[in-house]
């Protein structure tokens, strides 16, 4: 009997992602300590924009420096449990996207979160970044070889819902009291994509997304 090659747990890190089927100059790269000032300025400019969606802790947390945060992200990535990318457009930091709670074994899944600056929202960068992360998670030889990617969003977050809809995620229902947001336990809509869903069957979620968007933008004769 022919045996398939063993899929290892974890993934190679650091890893930088770029769109393969879009000409958008978007780069997903790991944070470094040199990003501190740019990140702080971006978060400050977008404080009001992001405040309704930012997760909080129900318990007091010890404040850490940006350098310590980068070290924690690096450690978690090497453990294979979480990975965070800075979103850079034309070289400028515009947001970030992460995959957390990565599980292996019988689950092989991860949960994606993302944010983007207000001035760059609505330009298609977030769904493109999400599609790239799905390709990495499902198909990249150095990735985690997951079966399921999940996005959980507040029911009032219509922009985030449009992101997952554009990429081809499926709505599963509501997860009660899933996450602490603004110091309250909030219900979240659960959206998911499987590695054998329609949007992934071409072997690239990004290709499916870009192809679908190009067809929608074609003039009607």
Backbone as a chain_set.jsonl record, in Angstrom:
{"seq": "XXXXXXXXXXXXXXXXXXXXXXXXXXXXXXXXXXXXXXXXXXXXXXXXXXXXXXXXXXXXXXXXXXXXXXXXXXXXXXXXXXXXXXXXXXXXXXXXXXXXXXXXXXXXXXXXXXXXXXXXXXXXXXXXXXXXXXXXXXXXXXXXXXXXXXXXXXXXXXXXXXXXXXXXXXXXXXXXXXXXXXXXXXXXXXXXXXXXXXXXXXXXXXXXXXXXXXXXXXXXX", "coords": {"N": [[0.849, -1.193, 0.0], [0.53, 2.179, -0.87], [1.936, 4.83, 0.913], [1.159, 8.086, 2.102], [3.188, 11.077, 2.299], [4.375, 12.102, 5.48], [2.742, 14.693, 7.166], [4.069, 17.381, 8.777], [3.766, 19.005, 11.985], [3.339, 22.474, 12.711], [5.142, 25.291, 11.225], [7.256, 26.971, 8.832], [9.25, 29.734, 9.823], [10.751, 32.969, 9.936], [8.074, 34.122, 7.751], [7.17, 35.573, 4.725], [4.531, 36.902, 2.85], [3.157, 37.389, -0.401], [0.82, 38.592, -2.838], [0.045, 36.427, -5.554], [-1.472, 36.458, -7.817], [-2.449, 38.926, -8.201], [-1.785, 42.325, -8.995], [-1.491, 44.144, -7.02], [0.54, 46.038, -4.834], [1.033, 44.667, -2.269], [2.289, 43.491, 0.787], [2.79, 40.97, 3.161], [4.339, 40.794, 6.096], [6.473, 39.722, 8.825], [6.367, 41.441, 11.975], [8.928, 43.646, 13.182], [11.249, 44.964, 15.621], [11.829, 47.43, 14.634], [9.534, 48.49, 13.64], [8.134, 49.866, 15.524], [7.6, 52.733, 15.981], [6.148, 53.459, 13.662], [3.977, 51.708, 13.84], [2.806, 52.522, 16.291], [2.054, 55.157, 15.661], [0.221, 54.691, 13.586], [-1.787, 53.202, 14.907], [-2.6, 55.135, 16.759], [-3.678, 57.114, 15.083], [-5.87, 55.759, 14.181], [-7.45, 55.151, 16.329], [-10.159, 55.709, 17.158], [-11.537, 54.567, 15.039], [-10.926, 51.849, 15.264], [-11.665, 51.15, 17.837], [-14.379, 50.133, 18.428], [-14.131, 47.441, 17.757], [-11.954, 46.255, 18.891], [-10.454, 43.716, 20.811], [-10.602, 42.983, 24.334], [-9.305, 42.368, 27.661], [-10.788, 40.446, 30.238], [-9.559, 40.518, 32.649], [-6.999, 42.191, 34.566], [-4.045, 43.056, 32.794], [-0.51, 42.714, 32.444], [1.402, 45.395, 31.327], [3.279, 45.461, 28.343], [6.268, 46.153, 26.475], [6.753, 47.307, 23.051], [8.889, 45.95, 21.909], [8.948, 43.651, 23.522], [6.464, 42.576, 22.817], [6.901, 41.926, 20.114], [8.823, 39.936, 20.518], [7.284, 37.996, 21.843], [5.45, 37.337, 19.799], [7.22, 36.216, 17.947], [8.16, 33.99, 19.393], [5.768, 32.509, 19.721], [5.183, 31.972, 17.057], [7.335, 30.307, 16.323], [6.699, 28.183, 17.93], [4.513, 27.318, 16.596], [1.878, 28.058, 17.061], [0.663, 30.574, 16.71], [0.618, 33.307, 14.38], [1.569, 36.468, 13.167], [1.197, 39.032, 10.786], [2.455, 42.091, 9.507], [0.667, 44.353, 7.499], [1.671, 45.736, 4.565], [1.453, 48.311, 2.264], [2.571, 49.517, -0.703], [4.928, 49.832, 0.669], [4.228, 51.093, 3.035], [2.996, 50.789, 6.372], [-0.206, 49.53, 6.933], [-1.973, 48.057, 8.407], [-2.765, 44.923, 10.055], [-2.7, 41.288, 10.006], [-3.589, 38.208, 11.426], [-3.103, 34.772, 12.42], [-4.407, 32.795, 14.803], [-4.594, 30.512, 17.642], [-3.863, 28.056, 16.474], [-4.366, 24.735, 15.666], [-3.407, 21.303, 15.568], [-3.191, 17.836, 14.719], [-6.246, 16.084, 14.958], [-7.839, 18.272, 14.434], [-6.642, 20.501, 12.943], [-6.777, 23.427, 12.378], [-7.187, 27.052, 12.305], [-7.662, 30.393, 13.584], [-8.471, 33.443, 12.16], [-7.723, 36.9, 12.434], [-8.042, 40.421, 11.731], [-7.13, 43.822, 10.894], [-7.426, 47.078, 9.437], [-6.241, 50.285, 8.387], [-8.322, 53.217, 8.469], [-8.257, 54.879, 6.191], [-7.493, 53.129, 4.216], [-9.418, 51.251, 4.035], [-11.905, 49.405, 2.236], [-10.649, 49.163, -0.201], [-10.052, 46.676, -1.103], [-7.863, 45.386, -0.016], [-7.847, 43.964, 2.428], [-9.511, 41.584, 2.028], [-7.874, 40.445, 0.039], [-5.488, 40.001, 1.439], [-6.459, 38.159, 3.341], [-7.136, 36.02, 1.659], [-4.57, 35.326, 0.757], [-3.423, 34.445, 3.16], [-5.023, 32.217, 3.655], [-4.254, 30.562, 1.492], [-1.574, 30.114, 2.198], [-1.979, 28.752, 4.645], [-3.378, 26.458, 3.848], [-2.077, 25.322, 1.546], [0.68, 25.925, 1.171], [3.958, 24.643, 1.07], [5.658, 25.033, 3.203], [3.927, 25.795, 5.122], [1.28, 25.417, 7.683], [-0.44, 23.39, 6.867], [-3.347, 23.253, 7.148], [-6.813, 22.262, 7.656], [-9.037, 23.767, 8.067], [-10.025, 27.15, 8.204], [-10.971, 29.804, 10.222], [-13.028, 32.68, 10.793], [-14.138, 34.97, 13.111], [-16.597, 37.32, 13.848], [-18.045, 40.411, 15.014], [-21.581, 40.782, 15.004], [-22.418, 43.329, 14.239], [-20.425, 44.277, 12.656], [-20.237, 45.114, 9.685], [-18.436, 45.634, 7.599], [-16.358, 43.781, 8.025], [-17.778, 41.46, 7.613], [-18.32, 41.646, 4.89], [-15.771, 41.244, 3.918], [-15.191, 38.472, 4.447], [-17.229, 37.308, 2.982], [-16.591, 38.06, 0.358], [-14.227, 36.61, -0.043], [-15.112, 34.026, 0.069], [-15.933, 32.588, 2.291], [-17.975, 30.545, 4.475], [-21.001, 31.018, 6.23], [-21.642, 29.974, 9.507], [-23.085, 30.292, 11.86], [-23.904, 31.605, 15.145], [-21.594, 32.173, 17.713], [-21.875, 32.041, 21.044], [-21.12, 34.569, 23.395], [-18.367, 34.703, 22.733], [-16.003, 36.277, 22.702], [-14.221, 38.804, 24.517], [-15.017, 42.074, 24.158], [-14.551, 45.485, 24.275], [-14.755, 45.271, 27.029], [-16.849, 43.523, 27.552], [-18.555, 40.41, 27.235], [-19.072, 39.236, 24.103], [-21.328, 38.022, 21.581], [-20.413, 36.332, 18.574], [-20.426, 36.15, 15.017], [-19.755, 33.189, 13.243], [-17.627, 32.314, 10.694], [-16.341, 30.245, 8.118], [-13.78, 28.523, 6.22], [-12.998, 25.634, 4.396], [-10.347, 23.465, 3.363], [-11.147, 22.034, 1.174], [-13.293, 23.379, 0.163], [-15.319, 25.168, -2.262], [-14.082, 27.622, -3.004], [-11.443, 27.015, -2.63], [-10.797, 24.941, -4.261], [-9.449, 25.251, -6.665], [-6.885, 25.185, -5.968], [-5.882, 27.5, -5.084], [-6.935, 29.977, -3.047], [-6.611, 32.679, -3.294], [-6.406, 32.998, -6.109], [-9.017, 32.256, -6.879], [-10.49, 34.285, -5.601], [-9.459, 36.671, -6.818], [-10.102, 36.125, -9.503], [-12.885, 35.984, -9.364], [-13.516, 38.606, -8.531], [-12.585, 40.044, -10.742], [-14.35, 39.222, -12.713], [-16.72, 40.274, -11.718], [-16.253, 42.95, -12.103], [-16.314, 43.274, -14.81], [-17.629, 44.898, -17.706], [-21.127, 45.0, -18.452], [-22.574, 43.731, -21.306]], "CA": [[0.0, 0.0, 0.0], [1.297, 3.405, -0.947], [1.692, 5.718, 2.039], [1.41, 9.492, 1.829], [4.243, 11.67, 3.114], [3.895, 12.593, 6.763], [2.63, 16.139, 7.291], [4.585, 17.788, 10.077], [3.054, 20.07, 12.681], [4.1, 23.709, 12.736], [5.385, 25.94, 9.943], [8.521, 27.69, 8.755], [9.139, 31.128, 10.229], [9.762, 33.94, 9.47], [7.493, 33.913, 6.435], [6.611, 36.767, 4.093], [3.568, 36.529, 1.818], [2.793, 38.374, -1.42], [-0.152, 38.07, -3.814], [0.621, 35.818, -6.754], [-2.373, 36.638, -8.955], [-2.864, 40.324, -8.205], [-0.669, 43.258, -9.145], [-1.465, 45.062, -5.882], [1.828, 45.991, -4.116], [0.744, 44.326, -0.875], [3.237, 42.542, 1.373], [2.51, 40.531, 4.522], [5.653, 40.479, 6.641], [6.515, 39.722, 10.288], [6.787, 42.67, 12.644], [10.238, 43.712, 13.815], [11.319, 46.057, 16.592], [11.956, 48.687, 13.9], [8.189, 48.946, 13.261], [7.468, 50.419, 16.709], [7.069, 54.088, 15.825], [5.132, 53.464, 12.612], [2.792, 51.013, 14.375], [2.18, 53.372, 17.301], [1.415, 56.29, 14.987], [-0.939, 54.185, 12.849], [-2.823, 52.873, 15.881], [-3.1, 56.382, 17.336], [-4.53, 57.78, 14.085], [-7.062, 54.95, 13.938], [-7.976, 54.722, 17.628], [-11.621, 55.725, 17.14], [-11.96, 53.65, 13.982], [-10.739, 50.466, 15.692], [-12.142, 50.931, 19.201], [-15.559, 49.266, 18.579], [-13.867, 46.043, 17.403], [-10.76, 45.756, 19.573], [-10.677, 42.789, 21.922], [-10.093, 43.413, 25.633], [-9.171, 41.272, 28.613], [-11.656, 40.601, 31.415], [-8.694, 40.602, 33.823], [-5.872, 43.12, 34.37], [-2.881, 42.489, 32.133], [0.75, 43.44, 32.598], [1.772, 46.14, 30.134], [4.569, 45.074, 27.788], [6.789, 47.067, 25.464], [6.637, 46.827, 21.678], [9.951, 44.955, 21.72], [8.498, 42.414, 24.166], [5.372, 42.049, 21.993], [7.52, 41.286, 18.952], [9.455, 38.705, 20.997], [6.22, 37.027, 22.102], [4.963, 36.877, 18.491], [8.248, 35.343, 17.369], [8.161, 32.741, 20.153], [4.551, 31.763, 19.395], [5.299, 31.476, 15.684], [8.246, 29.161, 16.325], [5.954, 27.084, 18.546], [3.492, 26.877, 15.644], [0.534, 28.299, 17.589], [0.142, 31.863, 16.248], [1.507, 34.075, 13.509], [1.027, 37.788, 12.844], [1.883, 39.749, 9.719], [2.158, 43.484, 9.207], [0.22, 44.596, 6.132], [2.329, 46.898, 3.989], [1.003, 48.662, 0.918], [3.582, 50.438, -1.238], [5.952, 50.006, 1.695], [3.7, 51.73, 4.231], [2.185, 49.957, 7.254], [-1.618, 49.921, 6.84], [-2.782, 47.201, 9.265], [-2.144, 43.601, 10.196], [-3.549, 40.104, 9.937], [-2.982, 37.161, 12.244], [-3.769, 33.487, 12.586], [-4.197, 32.387, 16.185], [-5.217, 29.257, 18.095], [-3.615, 27.016, 15.471], [-4.428, 23.38, 16.202], [-2.974, 20.257, 14.647], [-3.882, 16.586, 15.033], [-7.53, 15.834, 14.312], [-8.526, 19.521, 14.117], [-5.912, 21.232, 11.901], [-7.504, 24.659, 12.098], [-6.7, 28.28, 12.902], [-8.625, 31.493, 13.583], [-7.847, 34.64, 11.593], [-8.208, 38.231, 12.767], [-7.386, 41.421, 10.895], [-7.578, 45.212, 10.94], [-6.775, 47.928, 8.442], [-6.47, 51.695, 8.67], [-9.571, 53.729, 7.901], [-8.056, 55.439, 4.856], [-7.257, 52.055, 3.251], [-10.574, 50.339, 4.026], [-12.728, 49.454, 1.039], [-9.839, 49.081, -1.416], [-9.832, 45.282, -1.447], [-6.606, 44.851, 0.509], [-8.083, 42.985, 3.494], [-9.844, 40.266, 1.469], [-6.711, 39.896, -0.662], [-4.593, 39.476, 2.476], [-7.083, 36.959, 3.899], [-6.985, 34.948, 0.67], [-3.162, 34.906, 0.782], [-3.208, 33.676, 4.387], [-5.661, 30.908, 3.454], [-3.381, 29.766, 0.625], [-0.433, 29.693, 3.016], [-2.421, 27.782, 5.648], [-3.848, 25.224, 3.216], [-1.324, 24.73, 0.434], [2.114, 26.214, 1.143], [4.754, 23.505, 1.535], [6.256, 25.362, 4.49], [2.856, 26.246, 6.003], [0.817, 24.46, 8.69], [-1.276, 22.351, 6.254], [-4.593, 23.188, 7.89], [-8.036, 21.85, 6.961], [-10.099, 24.739, 8.316], [-9.696, 28.502, 8.649], [-12.179, 30.414, 10.795], [-13.049, 34.102, 11.13], [-15.268, 35.297, 13.986], [-16.787, 38.761, 13.792], [-19.23, 40.949, 15.669], [-22.703, 40.913, 14.062], [-22.546, 44.712, 13.777], [-19.263, 44.641, 11.84], [-20.623, 44.818, 8.305], [-17.257, 45.639, 6.736], [-15.665, 42.504, 8.172], [-18.621, 40.436, 6.985], [-18.116, 41.726, 3.442], [-14.458, 40.654, 3.631], [-15.269, 37.008, 4.38], [-18.119, 36.953, 1.885], [-15.847, 38.21, -0.897], [-13.214, 35.56, -0.177], [-15.798, 32.753, -0.124], [-16.181, 31.886, 3.55], [-19.356, 30.121, 4.714], [-21.558, 31.386, 7.531], [-22.01, 28.784, 10.265], [-23.988, 30.592, 12.959], [-23.417, 32.518, 16.175], [-20.913, 31.596, 18.872], [-22.327, 32.888, 22.15], [-20.119, 35.078, 24.336], [-17.082, 34.135, 22.301], [-14.823, 37.099, 22.939], [-14.402, 40.016, 25.295], [-14.813, 43.276, 23.349], [-14.966, 46.655, 25.066], [-14.991, 44.818, 28.408], [-18.106, 42.769, 27.641], [-18.529, 39.181, 26.461], [-19.924, 39.48, 22.947], [-21.579, 36.985, 20.593], [-19.739, 36.543, 17.29], [-20.749, 35.299, 13.875], [-18.675, 32.281, 12.868], [-17.466, 32.071, 9.251], [-15.234, 29.303, 7.947], [-13.438, 27.951, 4.919], [-12.284, 24.369, 4.446], [-9.377, 23.329, 2.274], [-11.799, 21.436, 0.008], [-14.435, 24.193, -0.251], [-15.285, 25.603, -3.663], [-13.117, 28.708, -3.2], [-10.078, 26.492, -2.514], [-10.616, 23.766, -5.127], [-8.508, 25.535, -7.75], [-5.545, 25.107, -5.418], [-5.509, 28.828, -4.612], [-8.048, 30.84, -2.644], [-6.352, 33.994, -3.878], [-6.779, 32.972, -7.526], [-10.484, 32.251, -6.949], [-10.963, 35.608, -5.21], [-9.097, 37.637, -7.856], [-10.874, 35.791, -10.697], [-14.277, 36.357, -9.099], [-13.615, 40.064, -8.533], [-12.396, 40.55, -12.106], [-15.591, 38.958, -13.433], [-17.737, 41.212, -11.236], [-15.954, 44.287, -12.604], [-16.453, 43.307, -16.262], [-18.805, 45.635, -18.157], [-22.231, 44.189, -18.948], [-22.845, 44.107, -22.701]], "C": [[0.884, 1.242, 0.0], [0.927, 4.322, 0.216], [2.014, 7.154, 1.646], [2.503, 10.005, 2.761], [3.651, 12.24, 4.4], [3.882, 14.12, 6.777], [3.074, 16.533, 8.693], [3.676, 18.848, 10.687], [3.955, 21.298, 12.748], [4.294, 24.28, 11.341], [6.723, 26.663, 9.997], [8.299, 29.163, 9.093], [10.544, 31.709, 10.354], [9.283, 33.641, 8.052], [6.874, 35.222, 5.963], [5.716, 36.322, 2.932], [3.315, 37.698, 0.88], [1.732, 37.776, -2.332], [0.563, 37.519, -5.039], [-0.203, 36.112, -7.997], [-2.946, 38.049, -9.037], [-1.636, 41.203, -8.312], [-0.585, 44.251, -7.995], [-0.131, 44.918, -5.127], [1.629, 45.792, -2.619], [1.742, 43.286, -0.394], [2.812, 42.251, 2.803], [3.841, 40.07, 5.113], [5.614, 40.498, 8.161], [6.919, 41.092, 10.826], [8.218, 42.521, 13.143], [10.233, 44.883, 14.791], [11.406, 47.413, 15.902], [10.603, 49.262, 13.483], [7.495, 49.719, 14.382], [6.832, 51.782, 16.454], [5.957, 54.137, 14.783], [3.845, 52.808, 13.097], [2.072, 51.894, 15.382], [1.452, 54.55, 16.661], [0.165, 55.848, 14.241], [-2.088, 53.861, 13.793], [-3.431, 54.131, 16.502], [-4.047, 57.092, 16.365], [-5.86, 57.061, 13.903], [-7.744, 54.496, 15.222], [-9.511, 54.664, 17.625], [-12.179, 54.709, 16.163], [-11.928, 52.193, 14.468], [-11.388, 50.145, 17.033], [-13.369, 50.021, 19.304], [-15.271, 47.781, 18.4], [-12.696, 45.442, 18.171], [-11.119, 44.837, 20.745], [-10.039, 43.358, 23.194], [-9.969, 42.197, 26.536], [-10.116, 41.498, 29.793], [-10.864, 40.735, 32.712], [-7.551, 41.575, 33.542], [-4.679, 42.393, 33.743], [-1.651, 43.355, 32.398], [1.097, 44.125, 31.273], [3.157, 45.696, 29.66], [4.989, 46.09, 26.741], [6.576, 46.472, 24.073], [7.687, 45.752, 21.407], [9.545, 43.614, 22.337], [7.371, 41.759, 23.37], [5.912, 41.327, 20.765], [8.168, 39.963, 19.352], [8.431, 37.62, 21.269], [5.681, 36.466, 20.79], [5.946, 35.905, 17.852], [8.265, 33.989, 18.066], [6.945, 31.884, 19.796], [4.604, 31.197, 17.985], [6.222, 30.268, 15.616], [7.615, 27.946, 17.004], [4.868, 26.541, 17.619], [2.073, 27.147, 16.092], [-0.111, 29.566, 17.049], [1.14, 32.49, 15.291], [0.802, 35.371, 13.14], [1.878, 38.428, 11.76], [1.487, 41.214, 9.728], [1.711, 43.574, 7.756], [0.886, 45.867, 5.628], [1.864, 47.093, 2.553], [1.907, 49.782, 0.406], [4.611, 50.808, -0.162], [5.468, 50.602, 2.994], [2.849, 50.751, 5.045], [0.741, 50.446, 7.218], [-2.52, 49.072, 7.738], [-2.041, 45.923, 9.574], [-3.188, 42.5, 10.148], [-2.834, 38.991, 10.692], [-3.781, 35.868, 12.143], [-3.392, 32.964, 13.961], [-4.846, 31.033, 16.445], [-5.069, 28.153, 17.055], [-3.554, 25.656, 16.162], [-4.021, 22.381, 15.131], [-3.76, 18.975, 14.956], [-5.175, 16.447, 14.253], [-8.257, 17.114, 13.906], [-7.917, 20.235, 12.905], [-6.675, 22.476, 11.467], [-6.814, 25.851, 12.75], [-7.746, 29.368, 12.739], [-7.916, 32.771, 13.165], [-8.531, 35.9, 12.112], [-7.443, 39.26, 11.95], [-7.921, 42.812, 11.223], [-6.81, 46.0, 9.902], [-7.132, 49.377, 8.75], [-7.69, 52.21, 7.911], [-9.391, 54.232, 6.472], [-7.818, 54.375, 3.794], [-8.418, 51.053, 3.2], [-11.359, 50.515, 2.733], [-11.97, 49.385, -0.264], [-9.495, 47.643, -1.799], [-8.572, 44.667, -0.878], [-6.83, 43.783, 1.576], [-8.529, 41.636, 2.941], [-8.685, 39.63, 0.707], [-5.727, 39.304, 0.334], [-5.151, 38.2, 3.084], [-6.942, 35.787, 2.945], [-5.551, 34.424, 0.645], [-2.869, 34.057, 2.013], [-3.843, 32.295, 4.267], [-4.806, 30.01, 2.568], [-2.172, 29.244, 1.392], [-0.842, 28.584, 3.978], [-2.786, 26.437, 5.037], [-2.782, 24.536, 2.355], [0.183, 24.951, 0.448], [2.895, 25.052, 1.75], [5.382, 23.763, 2.895], [5.222, 25.851, 5.501], [2.372, 25.16, 6.944], [-0.092, 23.357, 8.159], [-2.583, 22.154, 7.035], [-5.741, 22.694, 7.0], [-9.113, 22.922, 7.044], [-9.503, 26.07, 8.777], [-10.995, 29.175, 9.067], [-11.965, 31.906, 11.014], [-14.298, 34.342, 11.959], [-15.396, 36.815, 14.064], [-18.051, 39.182, 14.523], [-20.354, 41.113, 14.647], [-22.865, 42.322, 13.504], [-21.418, 45.141, 12.844], [-19.51, 44.257, 10.381], [-19.426, 44.787, 7.361], [-16.508, 44.305, 6.804], [-16.472, 41.375, 7.531], [-18.44, 40.447, 5.466], [-16.779, 41.115, 3.043], [-14.576, 39.141, 3.467], [-16.188, 36.544, 3.255], [-17.392, 37.026, 0.545], [-14.867, 37.071, -1.121], [-13.85, 34.183, -0.354], [-16.0, 31.94, 1.128], [-17.673, 31.566, 3.681], [-19.789, 30.506, 6.124], [-22.034, 30.132, 8.252], [-23.016, 29.048, 11.37], [-23.324, 31.522, 13.961], [-22.775, 31.727, 17.305], [-21.162, 32.535, 20.05], [-21.165, 33.283, 23.058], [-18.71, 34.659, 24.004], [-15.879, 34.943, 22.775], [-15.183, 38.351, 23.733], [-14.034, 41.224, 24.442], [-15.366, 44.462, 24.134], [-15.455, 46.243, 26.447], [-16.372, 44.181, 28.594], [-17.98, 41.527, 26.768], [-19.556, 39.287, 25.335], [-20.096, 38.219, 22.092], [-20.851, 37.347, 19.3], [-20.32, 35.619, 16.224], [-19.526, 34.45, 13.544], [-18.716, 32.027, 11.363], [-16.256, 31.16, 9.065], [-14.991, 28.991, 6.479], [-12.659, 26.671, 5.158], [-11.375, 24.255, 3.228], [-9.966, 22.672, 1.036], [-13.085, 22.167, -0.374], [-14.24, 24.681, -1.68], [-14.209, 26.658, -3.918], [-11.671, 28.222, -3.17], [-9.792, 25.378, -3.519], [-9.653, 23.991, -6.275], [-7.07, 25.341, -7.292], [-5.039, 26.453, -4.949], [-6.76, 29.632, -4.303], [-7.857, 32.227, -3.238], [-6.765, 34.034, -5.342], [-8.293, 33.033, -7.674], [-11.039, 33.632, -6.632], [-10.691, 36.627, -6.316], [-9.924, 37.394, -9.114], [-12.328, 36.225, -10.534], [-14.453, 37.868, -9.134], [-13.456, 40.642, -9.924], [-13.655, 40.328, -12.937], [-16.693, 39.933, -13.015], [-17.521, 42.616, -11.805], [-16.066, 44.386, -14.119], [-17.71, 44.071, -16.666], [-19.873, 44.696, -18.714], [-22.584, 44.667, -20.352], [-24.343, 44.145, -22.965]], "O": [[1.848, 1.343, 0.759], [-0.252, 4.563, 0.474], [2.998, 7.418, 0.956], [2.726, 9.469, 3.847], [2.552, 12.795, 4.395], [4.878, 14.762, 6.444], [2.511, 16.063, 9.682], [2.91, 19.504, 9.981], [5.177, 21.18, 12.83], [3.683, 23.808, 10.382], [7.253, 26.933, 11.075], [7.295, 29.76, 8.704], [11.447, 31.02, 10.828], [9.979, 33.002, 7.263], [6.152, 35.889, 6.704], [6.103, 35.47, 2.133], [3.264, 38.852, 1.307], [1.742, 36.569, -2.575], [1.559, 38.077, -5.499], [0.308, 36.026, -9.113], [-3.827, 38.324, -9.852], [-0.574, 40.87, -7.787], [0.294, 45.112, -7.987], [0.282, 43.802, -4.816], [2.007, 46.639, -1.809], [2.009, 42.308, -1.092], [2.511, 43.167, 3.568], [4.403, 39.067, 4.673], [4.802, 41.219, 8.741], [7.71, 41.806, 10.21], [8.663, 41.425, 13.481], [9.311, 45.698, 14.784], [11.095, 48.438, 16.509], [10.532, 50.401, 13.02], [6.369, 50.181, 14.198], [5.637, 51.957, 16.692], [4.933, 54.786, 14.999], [2.75, 53.288, 12.805], [0.846, 52.005, 15.335], [0.348, 54.898, 17.08], [-0.846, 56.55, 14.259], [-3.237, 54.204, 13.515], [-4.637, 54.187, 16.744], [-5.088, 57.608, 16.771], [-6.857, 57.672, 13.52], [-8.535, 53.553, 15.201], [-10.09, 53.664, 18.049], [-13.19, 54.064, 16.441], [-12.805, 51.402, 14.12], [-11.636, 48.976, 17.331], [-13.405, 49.187, 20.208], [-16.061, 46.942, 18.833], [-12.473, 44.233, 18.104], [-11.984, 45.158, 21.56], [-9.067, 44.111, 23.135], [-10.47, 41.121, 26.211], [-10.23, 42.618, 30.291], [-11.438, 41.032, 33.76], [-7.175, 41.76, 32.385], [-4.353, 41.266, 34.116], [-1.752, 44.571, 32.554], [1.082, 43.488, 30.22], [4.087, 45.568, 30.457], [4.152, 46.804, 26.188], [6.261, 45.29, 23.933], [7.399, 44.755, 20.746], [9.772, 42.561, 21.74], [7.32, 40.534, 23.256], [5.439, 40.245, 20.416], [8.077, 38.979, 18.618], [8.67, 36.451, 20.966], [5.475, 35.258, 20.672], [5.545, 34.89, 17.284], [8.373, 32.953, 17.409], [7.072, 30.677, 19.592], [4.135, 30.087, 17.735], [5.918, 29.3, 14.919], [7.96, 26.808, 16.686], [4.362, 25.439, 17.828], [1.141, 26.536, 15.569], [-1.336, 29.623, 16.941], [2.344, 32.245, 15.374], [-0.392, 35.385, 12.841], [3.107, 38.379, 11.8], [0.319, 41.545, 9.933], [2.306, 42.944, 6.881], [0.692, 46.944, 6.192], [1.88, 46.168, 1.742], [1.993, 50.853, 1.007], [5.09, 51.94, -0.097], [6.214, 50.621, 3.973], [2.076, 49.978, 4.481], [0.478, 51.627, 7.443], [-3.719, 49.341, 7.825], [-0.828, 45.84, 9.38], [-4.39, 42.748, 10.236], [-1.614, 38.854, 10.602], [-4.97, 35.873, 11.825], [-2.221, 32.721, 14.252], [-5.547, 30.484, 15.595], [-6.012, 27.41, 16.782], [-2.796, 25.454, 17.11], [-4.261, 22.59, 13.942], [-4.898, 19.055, 15.417], [-5.207, 16.662, 13.041], [-9.197, 17.058, 13.114], [-8.626, 20.535, 11.945], [-7.156, 22.566, 10.338], [-5.969, 25.69, 13.63], [-8.61, 29.285, 11.867], [-6.891, 33.141, 13.737], [-9.756, 35.96, 12.217], [-6.318, 39.002, 11.523], [-9.02, 42.96, 11.758], [-5.691, 45.645, 9.532], [-8.194, 49.661, 9.305], [-8.039, 51.699, 6.847], [-10.268, 54.036, 5.631], [-7.923, 54.661, 2.601], [-8.392, 50.113, 2.405], [-11.469, 51.62, 2.201], [-12.566, 49.53, -1.332], [-8.72, 47.423, -2.73], [-8.236, 43.533, -1.219], [-6.09, 42.8, 1.63], [-7.975, 40.614, 3.347], [-8.528, 38.409, 0.725], [-5.187, 38.222, 0.103], [-4.401, 37.252, 3.32], [-6.657, 34.671, 3.379], [-5.334, 33.218, 0.525], [-2.15, 33.062, 1.924], [-3.269, 31.308, 4.726], [-4.649, 28.825, 2.859], [-1.793, 28.08, 1.257], [-0.133, 27.587, 4.114], [-2.534, 25.391, 5.636], [-2.607, 23.319, 2.428], [0.904, 24.21, -0.22], [2.539, 24.54, 2.812], [5.616, 22.827, 3.659], [5.577, 26.271, 6.602], [2.976, 24.09, 7.009], [-0.482, 22.47, 8.919], [-2.886, 21.061, 7.512], [-5.651, 22.707, 5.772], [-10.0, 22.984, 6.192], [-8.605, 26.112, 9.619], [-11.995, 29.12, 8.351], [-10.871, 32.343, 11.373], [-15.396, 33.96, 11.556], [-14.414, 37.513, 14.316], [-19.004, 38.412, 14.637], [-20.095, 41.545, 13.524], [-23.395, 42.491, 12.406], [-21.448, 46.245, 12.3], [-19.053, 43.216, 9.91], [-19.404, 43.993, 6.42], [-16.079, 43.768, 5.782], [-15.899, 40.441, 6.97], [-18.409, 39.393, 4.83], [-16.655, 40.535, 1.964], [-14.117, 38.586, 2.469], [-15.948, 35.502, 2.645], [-17.561, 36.152, -0.305], [-14.689, 36.612, -2.249], [-13.207, 33.268, -0.869], [-16.217, 30.731, 1.054], [-18.519, 32.228, 3.08], [-19.039, 30.339, 7.086], [-22.752, 29.317, 7.673], [-23.73, 28.135, 11.784], [-22.307, 32.149, 13.663], [-23.334, 30.744, 17.792], [-20.712, 33.681, 20.049], [-20.34, 32.451, 23.439], [-17.939, 34.299, 24.893], [-14.867, 34.382, 23.196], [-16.291, 38.879, 23.635], [-12.878, 41.383, 24.049], [-16.507, 44.438, 24.597], [-16.43, 46.784, 26.968], [-16.98, 44.29, 29.659], [-17.377, 41.573, 25.695], [-20.756, 39.411, 25.584], [-19.153, 37.452, 21.898], [-20.693, 38.524, 18.974], [-20.657, 34.466, 16.492], [-18.397, 34.941, 13.565], [-19.73, 31.577, 10.83], [-15.26, 31.293, 9.777], [-15.86, 29.167, 5.626], [-11.772, 26.62, 6.01], [-11.617, 24.879, 2.195], [-9.37, 22.735, -0.039], [-13.886, 21.643, -1.149], [-13.142, 24.616, -2.233], [-13.505, 26.6, -4.926], [-10.771, 28.925, -3.627], [-8.654, 24.919, -3.618], [-9.094, 23.033, -6.809], [-6.146, 25.332, -8.105], [-3.91, 26.563, -4.47], [-7.551, 29.931, -5.197], [-8.823, 32.876, -3.639], [-7.403, 34.992, -5.778], [-8.802, 33.783, -8.506], [-11.953, 34.105, -7.309], [-11.593, 37.366, -6.711], [-10.401, 38.347, -9.732], [-12.926, 36.77, -11.461], [-15.426, 38.365, -9.7], [-14.114, 41.625, -10.264], [-13.991, 41.16, -13.779], [-17.497, 40.365, -13.84], [-18.472, 43.38, -11.972], [-15.928, 45.478, -14.669], [-18.754, 43.91, -16.034], [-19.551, 43.708, -19.374], [-22.857, 45.848, -20.568], [-24.766, 44.441, -24.082]]}, "num_chains": 1, "name": "protein.A"}
